Amino acid sequence: MGTLIMVVGGVLVLIGALVWSGALGWFGRLPGDLRFEGESTRVFIPITSMIAVSVVLTLLVNLVLRLWR
């Protein structure tokens, strides 16, 4: 369990470093992410970005579960 927590923490640090450095600046601007702007209102619906996150997380979880067994 400790190893799993350390790996998850390392991955979060890596993702944080990528966001901080600007390497993920394209994320949230994919085709299919909806943006509506009015005079006093902005609405952002990241449909494509969340589908991409879901696919990546599903693949990672399946990989980890296969390696764990």
matplotlib code that plots the C-alpha trace (Angstrom):
import matplotlib.pyplot as plt

x = [0.0, 2.9, 4.4, 1.1, 0.8, 4.3, 3.7, 0.4, 2.2, 5.0, 2.6, 0.7, 4.0, 4.9, 1.5, 1.8, 5.2, 3.9, 1.0, 3.2, 5.7, 2.9, 3.5, -0.2, -1.4, -3.3, -5.4, -8.9, -8.7, -9.4, -12.0, -15.3, -14.6, -17.4, -16.9, -19.7, -19.1, -21.6, -21.2, -21.0, -20.9, -18.5, -19.3, -16.8, -17.8, -14.7, -16.4, -13.5, -10.9, -12.8, -13.3, -9.5, -8.9, -11.3, -9.7, -6.2, -7.2, -9.1, -6.0, -3.7, -6.0, -6.4, -2.6, -2.0, -4.6, -3.1, 0.4, -0.8, -2.3]
y = [0.0, 2.4, 1.8, 2.6, 5.9, 6.9, 6.2, 8.1, 11.0, 11.0, 11.1, 14.0, 15.9, 15.2, 16.5, 19.5, 20.3, 20.0, 22.4, 24.8, 24.9, 25.5, 22.2, 21.4, 24.8, 23.1, 21.2, 22.7, 24.1, 20.9, 20.8, 19.9, 22.0, 24.5, 28.2, 30.7, 34.3, 37.0, 40.6, 39.6, 35.8, 33.1, 29.4, 26.7, 23.0, 20.8, 17.8, 16.6, 17.2, 15.2, 12.3, 12.4, 12.3, 9.5, 7.4, 7.9, 7.1, 4.0, 2.7, 3.5, 1.7, -1.3, -1.5, -1.2, -3.9, -6.3, -5.8, -6.2, -9.7]
z = [0.0, 0.8, -2.6, -4.3, -2.4, -3.3, -7.0, -7.0, -5.2, -7.8, -10.7, -9.1, -8.6, -12.3, -13.5, -11.2, -12.7, -16.2, -15.4, -13.7, -16.6, -19.1, -21.0, -20.7, -22.0, -24.8, -22.4, -22.2, -25.7, -27.6, -30.4, -28.7, -25.5, -25.4, -24.5, -24.3, -23.5, -22.9, -21.7, -18.0, -18.1, -19.3, -19.5, -20.2, -20.7, -21.3, -22.9, -25.0, -22.3, -19.8, -22.3, -22.8, -19.1, -18.7, -21.4, -20.0, -16.4, -17.5, -19.4, -16.4, -13.9, -16.2, -16.6, -12.9, -12.1, -14.7, -13.3, -9.7, -10.3]

ax = plt.figure().add_subplot(projection="3d")
ax.plot(x, y, z, "-o")
ax.set_aspect("equal")
plt.show()
